[in-house]
Amino acid sequence: MTGPESPFESGSAGLQVTDLTAIPTDPPDDIWYHHKVRFVASIKLLWDHREIMYTLAERDFRAQYKQATLGVLWAVLSPVATLAILVVVFSRVRAFPTQGVPFALYAFVGILCWSYFASSLGTGGNSLLVNKALLAKTQFPRECFPLETMLVNALNTVLSFIPLALLFVIFGRAPRIATVWVPMFMLIEVVFAAGVTLAVSSLIIQMRDLVQVLPIIISLGIFVTPVIWPFTIIPTHYHLFGGTEVHGHWIGGFAVNLQVIYGFFNPLGPVIAGVRQTMLLGGNPSWAPLCAAVVGACAYLAFGYRVFKRFEVNFADIA
Amino acid sequence: MPTLPDGSIHVEHVWKRFRADKTVPLFYDQLHRLGRSIADPDRRNYRWVLKDVSFDLEPGGSLALIGINGSGKTTLLKILSQVTYQTAGTSQVKGRIGALLSVTSGLHPDLTGRENVFLYGAVLGMSRERIRQQFDDIVEFADLQDAIDRQVKFFSLGMQMRLGFSIAAYLEPDVLLVDEVLSVGDANFQQKCLQRIGEIVRSGTTLLYVSHDLASVEASCEQAVWLSDAVLRAKGPTKEVVTMYRTAVEQNSALLTAKEGVVQLLKAEIRAVDGGQLRSECEVEVSLTLKAPERANASFFIGISQGTAFPMFVIDHQGIMPAGEFEIHCKLGYLPLPKGHYSLWTAITGYPKGKRDPYLPWQPVISFDAFGPDRMEPPEGVMALSPVYVGATWKVS
């Protein structure tokens, strides 16, 4: 490293010819580049580039409906179509007790929450690959790509609330006061989805096999998540050992709250349960699994961001 | 780290390597490498594309990166613009970077020109507010007033390029990195771009410019860096580096008659008729000794180029090519060349020209120096390749 007083000494001199024999075959050990990840600095940088994220999201949103006769109207029409199918199919089916709530409504809330996660992961996971032309030529923070697709999906999800309102009207119901909690649940979902999407997008670009595997995992995910089954079937007191049974209840021994454990690993469970509980039934959500979901979602985000930043160095070279 | 003023570039011992074989899946490759690195840490499967490159550039300076394809120029630009990272060493660019690595990759084909101005502007680092202010200027510079509301996929490649470059032309960064982006587009627009680059440099922006067009390099940059085979071969004033580069490139390609025809070239010579140095405006004679397998009607071509790309002038002569060894003497009454380093080209084809292969394929055969006054600098930009008419007398025996 040259001193601060003379960084340009070589630049202003005349013709300099390199002695080719003086170049070693490998760089000396002390100058190898180590990619340092400073979280605060990179989040600040991301914030400075938020406009790019909005612009890219606008690009995707507009391009989605270009040359379609109905244009942006499709953003509302396609969830309505999904809804119509749901109403027809589930108006007769009653797979489990829904506490008086019409099944279509009950299921649609679950599907709404799930489809945001699924589409974020689906498009966000591939976002680095899709944008590789930009990735290899421009220099803004790479997180913009997966996060931008999440923004587009968020917009689409918000538009899906229009058919949801329609459904409330059809069934002659109104959302309960407790619906004010819903944005908080959504925030948990966004944090969780961001963590998974960041990690997956950075892995997918290194292992293209995942492009094929991802849709399979996503379509399996809908069964693992309480979309068409109630979260409450997961026991809150699962007795591992000990205790005695008295009038059909276990007393004493060692029991775990499986809802909490599930909530940590899949924050979507408590989120969907919470939305249903507040919006449809007007009750208080069960807080223990939700707290686990918050912790879980934050853990996913921290891990996902770490993974993304760790692999970031290679993106432009392997894209 | 030294604290540098905005607009300066500092590159110190930068190394960069890529995976040697990109067709092998990365994960598989990494498993293998892990295995190998345990067994034998020295035999890792990498290929160096930059080795120990160092240079500095002051704020407001202009520097050209020259070198043949694959010499590492673009990789170096990508490292400077932080698109990719170096394997070892330090690279610092102070201030706002405007990196123009490709003019069309930021454009989305499904969006209109107008939407793309905002998209690409943002991608290159302009704020929406700035783009709104400059929008009319950008469209006017691109000369796309009529097409701006059309989808970009219905633009021609040249129009896309004009749109891309025009957006970048209004970036106003502290450091402008330009990679070989002007290769498409008509001559008029190229000239306009070079003028714009000149304006940007005069306004105090640092310029790093990659191009194969040595004439435009000489016109727009004070300093040059020559990269060859991952190594920085020379740096310094543009003229000297470019001369060195030209000489080296010609030495490579002028070990000549790489393309064989049925006619063999035994000897080629260019000399002044009065026996002195080859000077501008003097009378010169080109002498070629060749060997042909058969007698034939033929066209003989002679041309002279600066560098090895395109001849500055070509002259031809129709006649009978004798069988066996024969000589061509061609007298040029007037050598229309300024001081410089040139190549002599030649070819022999059948006459009238049929579908047959040429007897001797068109190629540079020797290089030579001409003495005389320096080439005149054009007042603006570029284009050293001006076609010239030269009268000559031929003798084939």
Contacts between the chains, C-beta under 8 A, distances in Angstrom:
chain1	res1	chain2	res2	distance
A	1	B	1	6.8
A	1	B	2	7.2
A	1	B	12	7.1
A	1	B	90	7.3
A	2	B	2	6.2
A	2	B	12	7.5
A	3	B	2	6.7
A	4	B	2	4.2
A	4	B	3	5.7
A	7	B	2	4.9
A	7	B	4	6.1
A	7	B	8	7.4
A	7	B	10	5.7
A	7	B	56	5.7
A	8	B	8	7.8
A	8	B	56	5.1
A	8	B	58	5.5
A	9	B	56	7.9
A	10	B	54	7.4
A	10	B	55	7.0
A	10	B	56	6.0
A	10	B	235	7.7
A	11	B	55	6.7
A	11	B	56	4.0
A	11	B	57	6.1
A	11	B	58	6.2
A	11	B	61	7.4
A	11	B	223	7.3
A	12	B	58	7.5
A	13	B	236	7.1
A	14	B	236	5.4
A	14	B	237	6.6
A	14	B	240	7.4
A	15	B	234	6.3
A	15	B	235	7.6
A	15	B	236	3.5
A	15	B	237	6.6
A	15	B	240	4.3
A	15	B	241	6.7
A	15	B	244	7.5
A	16	B	234	6.4
A	16	B	235	5.3
A	16	B	236	5.6
A	17	B	233	6.9
A	17	B	234	4.7
A	17	B	244	7.6
A	18	B	231	6.5
A	18	B	232	5.5
A	18	B	233	5.7
A	18	B	234	6.6
A	20	B	231	6.4
A	20	B	233	7.7
A	23	B	51	5.6
A	23	B	52	5.0
A	23	B	231	6.2
A	24	B	52	7.3
A	27	B	13	6.9
A	27	B	15	4.4
A	27	B	52	7.0
A	27	B	87	7.1
A	27	B	88	3.7
A	27	B	89	6.8
A	28	B	88	7.9
A	31	B	13	5.5
A	31	B	15	7.8
A	31	B	88	4.8
A	31	B	89	5.3
A	31	B	90	7.4
A	32	B	87	7.1
A	32	B	88	4.6
A	33	B	85	6.2
A	33	B	86	5.1
A	33	B	87	6.0
A	33	B	88	5.4
A	33	B	89	6.8
A	35	B	85	6.3
A	51	B	122	5.9
A	51	B	127	6.4
A	51	B	128	6.3
A	52	B	122	5.1
A	52	B	123	6.4
A	55	B	118	6.4
A	55	B	119	5.7
A	55	B	122	3.9
A	55	B	123	7.4
A	55	B	128	7.6
A	56	B	119	7.5
A	56	B	122	7.8
A	56	B	123	7.7
A	58	B	119	7.8
A	59	B	108	5.4
A	59	B	111	6.4
A	59	B	115	7.4
A	59	B	119	5.1
A	62	B	110	8.0
A	62	B	111	6.2
A	62	B	115	6.4
A	63	B	108	5.9
A	63	B	110	4.3
A	63	B	111	6.0
A	66	B	110	4.5
A	66	B	111	7.0
A	66	B	151	7.0
A	67	B	110	7.3
A	67	B	151	7.8
A	133	B	102	7.8
A	133	B	105	4.3
A	133	B	106	7.9
A	134	B	105	6.2
A	134	B	106	6.0
A	134	B	123	6.5
A	136	B	78	7.7
A	136	B	83	6.5
A	136	B	101	8.0
A	136	B	105	7.7
A	137	B	83	6.6
A	137	B	99	7.7
A	137	B	101	4.4
A	137	B	102	4.8
A	137	B	105	4.7
A	137	B	106	7.1
A	138	B	83	6.8
A	138	B	99	7.0
A	138	B	101	7.6
A	138	B	105	7.9
A	138	B	106	6.6
A	138	B	123	5.3
A	138	B	124	7.0
A	139	B	81	4.9
A	139	B	82	4.8
A	139	B	83	5.1
A	139	B	97	6.8
A	139	B	99	5.9
A	140	B	123	7.1
A	140	B	125	7.1
A	206	B	26	5.2
A	206	B	27	6.6
A	207	B	25	7.5
A	207	B	26	6.9
A	207	B	27	4.9
A	208	B	25	7.3
A	209	B	25	7.9
A	209	B	27	7.9
A	313	B	84	7.9
A	313	B	85	4.9
A	316	B	78	6.6
A	316	B	83	4.9
A	316	B	84	4.1
A	317	B	18	6.4
A	317	B	19	8.0
A	317	B	84	5.6
A	318	B	26	6.0
